[in-house]
Amino acid sequence: MADTVIPASERGRAVLTRIGFESAPGTIAGAWQPVRFYDLTAGQERPLVKDDQLGVALANERDATARRQGLPGGQLRRVAPLNLSEIGWWLSLGMSRAAPTGAPSDYVHVFSSGAGPTDTATLLQKFATDDYQWDLGCALASFRLQAAKAETVARLDMTLIGLSDASDDAAPAGTVASAYAATESFSDWRWRVLLNDVLVGEALNIDLNVDFGVERVQGMSGDEWPTKHHFGEVMVNGNLNLYGRAAAIRALGDSGAAQKIELVATHPDDATNRLISFVLNAAQFSKPQRPVSGPGQMSAGFSFEASQGAALPALVVTLKNGVSTYTPA
């Protein structure tokens, strides 16, 4: 009796991922950059569509007829470590990126909301030997960042929207840059929350959500693929948990006054040149209820939403690291 051969399984450990900024969807403008992830969803889905064409008798009167392939679509979800070097690639897919400043090894990158993204990207996945798949024309649709004191690496939970996908038994052409160090990820970094540039005492955690309002445009282009992105209204909101009564912020919720909120993480060895800062220039707090649970110390949770002002965008992200530029070579 012949042995049964069971094929090798695909393993998440073997998946390699790269990102490349585009000059046009599918055309890489520079080198591929290896990037890390915790989990991802790749490729566009194509659901089957019921299509009841009648008038021609088939085998019987009750079995379903063949389906048509639907239009490609679906969102690309990716959870990545908040790596100080890699995050500049992801932010460039949702925000405008200013030219870097600073001296060698101590560079400053500033990203602003309110305009279209600086770049779109091709996201490449190698699932196994001779099994490559890539998503083209990818823009960042939303991200969520949860910050707290923890021993685990902070994570960036992203949703991206691509325009098409492709696959082959070999990777597309292009040089591959060196991967950034895993030590650039935020595990022992120091998180702080500031209100109008003043430290908020005993902030337990903050949850920041940014929705870039990205949609696909299904123009009548003669093929099944989306034609372009539409970049709509950007929404920035979140939640802040405080230990204690937090009467000052409760008063802001009563008044509806807009305040500056900054979430900043600094490296314990170089807080000046290794940091990331999320600044909401005009954030309003909602008026919360006041729950009491048990006889112990009360904590307070506050929701906030950010808006633009006459001269400042709703969100500005400042990144200080050793990356000289994110501009494609």
Buried (B, 14 or more C-beta within 10 A) or exposed (E): EEEEEEEEEEEEEEBBBBBBBBEEBBEBBBBBBBBBBEEBBBBBEBEEEEEEEEEEEEEEEEEEEEEEEEBBBBBBBBBBBBBBBBBBBBBBBBBBBBEBEBEEEBBBBBBBBBEBBBBBBBBBBBBEEEBBBBBBBBBBBBBBBBBEEEEEBBBBBBBBBBBBBBEEEEBBEBEBBEBBEEEBBBEEBEBBBBBEEEEBEEBBBBBBBBBBEBBBEEEEEEEEBBEBBEBEEBBBBBBBBBEEEBEEBBEBBEEEEBBBBBBBBBBEEEBEBBBBBBBBBBBBBEEBEEEEEEEEEBBBBBBBBBBBEEEBBBBBBBBBBBBEEBBEE
